[in-house]
Amino acid sequence: MKVWLLLGLLLVHETLEDATGQHPPKNKHPKEPGENRIKPTNKKVKPKMPKIKERDSTDLVPKTPSIMMQMLDKGRFQKPADTLSLMAGQTLELRCKGNKIEWNYPEFLDTFKDSRLSVKQHARYGQLTLVNSTAADTGEFSCWGQLCEGYICKKDEAKTGSTYIFFTEKGELFVPSASYFDVVYLNPDREAVVPCRVTVLSAKVTLHSEFPAKEIPANGTDIAYDMKRGFVYLQPHSDQQGVVYCKAEAGGKSQISVKYQLLYVEVPSGPPSTTILASSNKVKGGDNINILCTVLGEPDVEVEFRWIYPGQKDERPVTIQDTWRLIRRGLGHTTRMSQSVLTVEDFETIDAGYYICTAQNPQGQTTVATAVEFS
């Protein structure tokens, strides 16, 4: 009787387990990938902060967005890259957003007032158009907005745009030069540039001396190559004088540039170093007299002369002649000698007094004087 009772209780227990779906696990095993991994919702999880990648200080400075756009075919526009390569003959159209836009473009176009270039200002943008482009047009094109108060305007540094464009022309690896020989002055206090620029971005360019015939390495310390400028002499000195030229190679072709004469400059930059000298400081009536004003300066810096003389208020006729020439002084140093000669013929009493010469260059002016007496 007890046996039958135990068997009955066991059957009732198994029936209840089937009804509730609770089966004891037959064996324990680790969960396979894809099995339920849901965590209880009431578990507190500490939030993880995303790691911020350290950046250079230069990355923290926001770049000013360019206001320049390039017009493509079918009326499409795109922001031009820092450098562009276009085939010569193509039409270039650039637009810069703003109601007062100024432009800068290669000097070649500005020097000859080229009719191929058109610059217009519209209500909302400035427009630059260049037709029938050539290799000589290679260079930087830039624009900027103007901030104006009345008639006084200044550049808006927040609204600028620029691109350097290589106009590739068959048979022209170098940007054409106006002459076959050019002079580059080596100043001890500033960089000097041998301006052999190329029209092909991928061109390999080297610098060579004519005598002795050898390649001059651009090591980045004394000389560096800048595709937008040419070979830059970073710290010029007298040993670098001589005749040099550049060689370019691209697409299996090579080309030689024009030659450049490198001359070392002895005189540092600054206001004119001026002297004045009279052919005589005591002049008899009826004699002729010359007053010479001389400036020794940098070879590529022009000097202007102005005179004040005793007979000027009486409109006394005089002759003034200005000249200049390059002279070599010492160990191959080159200096520009600028001179102005004032000549008075048939000296009279009204010509006696102080002769004042003022010489001026972009760095300033110098005034000198000498007295001439009637004897």
Secondary structure, DSSP 8 states (H G I E B T S, - for coil): -HHHHHHHHHHHHHHHHHHHT----SS-----TTS-----TT--------------GGGGS------EEEE-GGG-EE---SEEEEETT--EEEEEESSSEEEE--HHHHHTT-TTEEEEE-SSEEEEEE-S--GGG-EEEEEEEEEEETTEEEEEEEEEEEEEEEEEBTTBSB---SSSEEEEEE-TTS-EEE---BS-TT-EEEEEETTTTEEE---SSSEEEETTTEEEESS--GGG-EEEEEEEEETTEEEE--EEEEEEE-S-SSS-EEEEEES-SEE-TT--EEEEEEEEE-TT---EEEEE-GGGTTT---EEEEEEEEEEETTTEEEEEEEEEEEE-S--GGG-EEEEEEEEETTEEEEEEEEEEE-
